[in-house]
Amino acid sequence: MSETLDSLSPEEQHPHWQRNRWVMAAATFSHTMGFGIVNPFFPLVLQEMGATGHLETWVGYALGSYFTLSFFLMPVWGVVSDHYGRKLMALRTSLGMATIFFILPLTPSLYWFLAVFFLMGTTNGFIPASNALIATNTPPSAMGRSLSLVQTGTLIGGTLGPALGAMIAFLLPGYRYLYWVAAASLLGGGMLTLFLAREKHERPNTPFRLHMVRDFSIIRRLPNISGLMFITFINTLTFIGTATIISVFTLELLAAEGITSGKEVNVWVGAVTLAFTLASALSVHFWGRLQDRLGADRVLVLSLLVGGLASLPTIVTQTPAQLVAARFLLGLLAIGAAPATVTLIRFHAPKGMEARVLAYASAFGALGIGAGPFVAGMIGPVLGLRAFFALNSLLLLVGFAIGLRAHLRGAASDPASETAP
């Protein structure tokens, strides 16, 4: 069977890639729009539920525990994905998360809310599952622009979500009810995946088994994979993990101007989030085209360097308007690292282990998302949130050094040739 597949052209081996990239772009748009509706207002939800004291610490504990659970489960989902298919994993997360989003506003207290929120870690991973579906069903020559298209859907959804959330929040009796609106959007992404996405997946002849230690042993020996995993951790910590902390920082800047409540709070919290995602959506297609021309390793190095430099203005912002400008600049210059990292990890993955390798990368990504607010919650009360953003810049430059070292070695762009056992 493998010989027959090898005799086919890349287009024939991946007959659904054109359809899937548009379907999954629409599905990730719907999914991230749902997240964007409520995510910037998460600190306000906790405040409404009764959180007191340092708000960044509450946010850090909530998101840190949620993404830590995701970190441990994602490799398991990767094994399931390699055996039963990537589409199934996308459905697991979209439909499961929509269900929990519906339950969250019904919780009677802050601690019940946090308990249900923690359980949502079992359903995390729609974007990694979508990336795995695209990465394993797309010809290598079209990988950059296909992943970038899906990420464009992600970013546009993330752009519209906060704006929609800011408008809808005026009409609701509390911020927590934004979760019901978000649940409908998540469900829409799941329905698109269920009815329109196609996957060419051959189930292995061997019985389903979890070999986590063996898989990790194989994966850690792959060329440059440890560095790419760490870069994934840095990317998600710096960009996704700071989303709610940016909202807390916005509230601090507004409080310094004497604004603590009202419509102006909603507008500025939404605007700061909107600036980053809008700029990212405008530039991600350019970065994808550049990746197909120059190679993922070069684009990764370049994007980490300019991202590290572009993150510096956030440290010195004094007003919400300056923060909007700083986040817009960062979104324009840093977004190319994410699709480049996925492409390189996919090329280093042994045949038959693609989803498992991407799942381990996603696990480190989830750890980064959780580490962002957790670290901010530890640093903020002592040194202030500006120190946390300075750490973000430093981490991006460390990622640049790791990527540059791998590129100079000449191994980062070589496809993996191993075969899974």
N, C-alpha and C positions, 0 to 999 in steps of 0.2 A: 504493500500500500504506500509506504514512504517513497519507494522508487517511482511509483506513478505520480505522486505529488511533486517530486523533484523534477519530473519531466515537463511539468506545466509552467507557464509563465507566471510571474508574480501576480499579474492581474487575474489570471485564472485560478490561482491558489486562494485568492481573497475576493470572491465574487461580490460580496456585500459591502465593500469598504466605502464606496461612494455614498450609498444609502445610509449606512450606519453613522458616518461622521455628521451628517445633517440631523438625523434623528437624535443622536446623543448630544449634539449641540443644543437642540431644542429641549431635551430632557434635563440637561444640566442647567440650562437657563431657568427652567421652571423650579428645579430643586434649589438652586442658590438664591433665586428670588425669594423663595419661602424663608430660607435662612436669613437673607438680608432684611426681610420685613421685621424680624424680631431681634436679630443678633446685636445691632448697635444699642438697643434699648434694654439689653439683658441686665446691666447694672441698675436701671430704673425699675425693672421687674423685681429684682431682689430687694431693693429699697422699699417697694410697695408691699412686698410680702413680709417685711419686718426686719430686714438686715440693718444693723446699726454699727457705728464705729467706722473703721477704715473700709470703705466700699471696695477698694481694689483687692483687699485681702479676702473678702467674701467671694468676689468674682474668681480670684485665683484658686481658692479651695474647690469651688464648684466645677470649674472647667478643668482644673488639674486632675481631679478624681475621675471625671468623665472620660477624658482622653487617656488617662493611664489604663483604664479598663479597655479602651479601644486598642491601645498599644499591645496588650497581651492577647487580644482576640483576633486581631487582623491577620497574623500568620496562619491561624486556624482557618479563617475564611479563605485565605489564599490556597490552602490545600484543597478545600472544598471546591473552590473555583476551578482549579486545574482538573479536577476529576469530573465535576458535574457541569461546568460551564460558567463563563463570566457574566452572562446575562442574568442567571439565577441570583448571583450576588448583588447585582444592581437592583433587582426586585426586592431582595431581602431588606436592603437598607432603606429604599424609598418608601415601601409600604409599611415597614416596621416603624420608621421614624415618624411618618404621618400619624400613625396610631398614638404614639407617645405624645406628640405635639398636641393632639386632641385632648389627652388626659391631663396635661400639665395645668391648665387654668382651673381644673376641678379640685386640685389638691387643697386641703383645708388649712395648711400652715406652711411656714418657711421650710421646716425640716422634712415634711412630706414632699414638698416641691423638690428639694435637693435630692431626696431618695429616688424619686421617679426620674429626675434629670440624670442621675448617676446610671440608672438602668438603661438609659438611652445609648450608653456606650456600646451595648450589644448590637445596636442597629447602625452604627456609624460606618461611613465608607463609600458613599455613592460616587463621589468624584474619582477615587482610586479604582473602583469597579468599572466605571465608564472608561477611564484611561486604559485599563487592562483589556477591556473589550475592543477598543480601537487599536491598541498596540499589537494585539495578537491576530487581528483581522484586517491589517492594512499592509500594502507593499512597502518595503523599506524606503523606496524613493519618494513616497508620499507621506511619510511618517510626520515630518515637521509640520506641514500645513494642515494635516488631519488633526493632530493633537492641538494645534493652535486654534483651529476652528472650534473644537470642543471647548477649549479654554475661553474662547471668545464668548460662547454661550454662557459659560460660568461667570465671566466678568460682567456681561451685560445684565444677567440676572442679579448679580451682586450690586450692580449700579442702580437698577430700578427698585430693588427691594427696600433699601433704606428710605428712598424718597416716598415710596408707597406706604411704608410703615409710618413715616412722619405725618402723612396726610390722614391715614386711617386712625392713628392714635387719638386725634381730636374727637373722633366719633364714638370711641369706646369708653366704657366706664372705668377701665384700668388697663395698664400696659400688658398685663398677663394675657388678656384676651386677643392680643396680636397672634398668639400661638394658634388659635383656631383658623385665622386667615392664612397663616403660614402652612398649616396642615393641608389645606386645600391645594396650595401650590405644590407641595411635596407629592401629594397624591397624583397631581397632573403629570409630573415627571415620571412617576412609576407607570402610569397608564400608557404614556408614549413609548416607554421601554418595552412594556409587555406586548403591545399590539404591533409595533412598527420595527423594532430592532431585530436584526437577524444575526445569528452566530453560526459559523462553520466550526463545530467542535467535535472532535473524536474522543469519546470516553476511553480511557486506558483499559486494557484487558485485565489488569490486576485489580484485586479488590481494593476498596477504599480503606486507607490506613493513614493515621497520623504518625509521621516520623519527624517530629519537630527538631530533635537534637541532630539527627542526620542531615536534615535539610539545611539547618543553620550552619553546620560544619562545611557543607558543600558551598553554600552561598558566600561565606566569609572568605573563602579561598579564591573567589573569582577576581579577575584583574580590576583593581581600583574600586571594587564594590564598597569597601568600608568607607572610603572617602566620599563616594556618591551618597551613601546612606547618611553620613554626617551632614553633607550639604543639604539633603532633603530636610533633615532636622532643623538646620539653620534657616532655610527658606520659610518653612511653615511657622517657626517661632517668630520670625521677624515680620512676616506679612500677615498671615492669618491669625497667629496667636496674639497679635497686638490689637485686633479689631475692637474687642470690648474695652481694652485698656486705653485705646485712643479716645473712646467715649468718656471714660472716667477723666482723662486728661482735659478733654473739651469742657467737661463740667467744672474742673478746677479753673480753667481760663475764664469761663463765664462767671464763676463766683468772684474772681478777682475784679470783674467789672460790675459786680453787684447784681448779677442775673442768676437766680437760683431756681426759678420755676416759670411755667407759662409756655406759650407757643414758641418763643425764641429759643428755648432749650431744645425742643424737638427739631426745629429748623437747623440749628447748628450741629447737633449730633448727627442728623441725617446728611448734612452737607459735607462734613469731614469724611464720613464713610464713602459718600458718593464721589468725592474728588479722586480718591485712590482707585476705585473700581472703574470709574469712567475713563481715567487716563490709561489704565491697564488695558481696557477694552479697545481703546483707540490705537494702541501700539502693539498689541500681541500678534496681530497678523503680520506686521513688519518683521517682528522677531522670528516668527515661524518661517517666513520666506528666507530670511537671512540664514536660519539654521539649515535649510535645504541647500543653500548655496555654499556656505562656509564650513558646515559640519557642526554637530551638536557640541563638541568639546570646545571649539573656539567661541561659540555663542555663550556657553555656560560661563567661561572665564570672563568674557567681556561684560556680561550682564551682572555678574557678582561684583566686579570692580565698580562699574558706574552706579550700581545699587547701593554699595557701601558708601560711596561719596554722596549720593543723592539723599541718603537717610540722615546726613548730618544737620541740615537745616531744621529738622523737627526738634532737635535738642534746644535750640535757641528761640523758638517761637514764643511770642508774648501775647498774642491775641488769637481768637478763633479764625479770623480771616487769614492770618499768616499760616496757621496750621493747615487750612484748606489748601493754600498754595504749596506748602511743603509736601503734603500727601499727594497732590497732583503730580508734582515733579518726580516723586519716588515711583508712582505708578507707571509713568511713561518709561522710565529707564531700567526698572528692575524686573519686569515681568518675564523677560526672555529666559530666565534661569529655570523656571518650572518645567516647561515642555522639553527643554534640552536635557534636564536631569532624567525625566521619564524615558526619553529616547535612549540615552546612554545605558540606563539600567536594563531596559528591554534588550538592547543589543548584547549585553553581557550575560543575559540569562540563558542557561542551558535549555535546549529544546525539551518541551514537556514540563518545564518548571517556571514558565514565564510569569504566571499569575502569582506563584509563591514568592518569587523574587520581588515582584512589584508589591506584593502584600507586606513583605518585610520592610520595604521602603516606605510604604504607607503607614506601617506601624511606627517607624521613626518619625514620620510626618505627624501622626497623631500625638506622639510624645512631645514634639515641638510645639504643636498648637496648645497642648495643655501646659507645657513648661512656660510659655509666654506669660499668661496671666498669673501663674503660680509664682514665678520669679519676680514679676512686677509687684505682686502682693507682699513679697518679702522685702524687696528693695524700697518700694514706695514709701512706707511709713518711716523709714530710717533716712534714706538719701533723697527721696523725691523721685517722681516718674522720669525726670530728665536723665537721671543716671541710668535708668532702665533703657531708654532710647539710645544712650551712648553705647551701652553694651550691645544693642542690636547692630549698630554700625560696625563695631569691632568684630562681631561674629561674621558679618557679611565679608569683611576683608580677610578674615581667617579662611572662609570658604573660597574666596578668590585665590589665596595662596595654595590651597589644596588642589583646586582645579588646574591652576597654572602648572604645578608640579607634575600632575598626571599628564597634562598636554605635552609638556616638554619631554616627558618620557616616551611619548608617541604611542601609548597604549589605549588612551581613553576612547578612541573612535573605532577600535577593532571589534567586530562582532564576535560574540562568544561562539566557540566551536564545540563546547562540551555537550554531552547528551545526558539527560536525566536518567537515573537508574530506574 
